[in-house]
């Protein structure tokens, strides 16, 4: 039996795509709205396209359910384009927003990864591996 191994050529766009991802800026502290009075309910989410590398792209966003306004949003900078990273960036942005405006906040996430990580930090005071 004879096997034929075929390795597809590298995409001519791969290098340019990687450079573009590295040039994306971190927008986690670029806020588009301010809080209202009282406790704020911030919903966070992140996603990544199903495409394989190098064409994968991840993005995130935070929404203030109390005011109905977007808090912040953006693409994930860097080569690690994953939904977990996008979810973390959304939560991080919401926490920065809370600190910046000195408000009480309930953070809502649909990511077990984020919820478990934040719970661990709050319980232990340490960032895990």
N, C-alpha and C positions, 0 to 999 in steps of 0.2 A: 504494500500500500504506500502510495506517495502522498505527501502532504504539501500543500502550497501555502506558504505564509505570505500574506499581503499586509503591508504596513502602509496606510494611506499617507500621502505627503502632508507635511505641516501646512496649515492654512497660511496663506500669504497675509492674512489680516491679524494673525495671533499676536505678533509683536506690537502692532499699533493698538490693539485692544488692551493689552496689558499696560502699555504706557498710559492710555486713557483712564484706566481704573486707578492707577497710581496717582493721577493728577486730580481725581475727584476730591473735593474738599469736605471736611467734617462739618456738617451743619447741625450737630446735636445741640448747639447753644444759640442757634439762630431762630428766635421765637417769633411767631406770626400773630400772636394774640396775648392778651393779658387776662388775669383771672377776674372773676366777679367776687362779690362778698360771700363769705362762708366757705364750707368745705367744697373742694373741687373734685370732680370725678373724671379722671383721665384714663382714656382707653388707648392702649398701645397695640401696635401690630407690626409685623415684618414679614416679608416674603422674598422668595428668590425664584427666578424663572427655572423651568425644568430643563433648559438647554444644558448641554455638557460644556465643560470648560473648553476653550477660553471664552465662550459666548454667554456664560451665565451672568446674570445681573441681579443684585439684591437691593431692596429699598425698604423703608420703614416710615411710620407716621404715628403721631399722637393727636388725639381728638379730645377736647374738653366737652364732656356731655353736659356739664352744668351750663355752659354758654352756647354750645353748639358750634364752636369755632375750632379750627385747626390750631394746635399749639406749635407743632414743628413737623417737618418731614424732610426726607432726603434719600439719596442713594448711598449705599455702603461704599466707602473708599477702600482701596487696596485690592489685593489679589484674592483674598478669602471672601468670596461672594456666597454666603450661605444664609439660609433662613434663620438659623439660630443667632448668627451675628446680627442680622437685621432686627430680630426681636430684642436682643440686648441693647442695641443702639436706641431703639424706641423707648425702652424703659429708662435708659441712662438720660436721654433727653428730657423725659418727664420729671425725673428727679432733679436735674439741673434747673428746670423751670420752677419747680417747687422751691428750691433753695433761693433762686434769683428773686422771686416775688414774695418769699417768706409767707407762704400760704399752707393751710392744711389740705392734704390731698389723699384721696383713695386711688390707688393705682390698680388698674384692671388689665390683665393680660390673658391671652388664650394659650400661652406657652408654658408648659410644665417646666421646661428648662429654666426659664426666667424666674418663675414663681419659686421653684426649689432653691435656686441660687440666691435670690433676695432673702428668702426665709433663713437660709444658712447664715448669711452675713448678719442679719438682724439678731439671730440667736447667739452666734459665737463672736461676732465682732471681727471675724477674719474672713478674708477672701479665700475660697477653696481652690483646689487644683482644677 
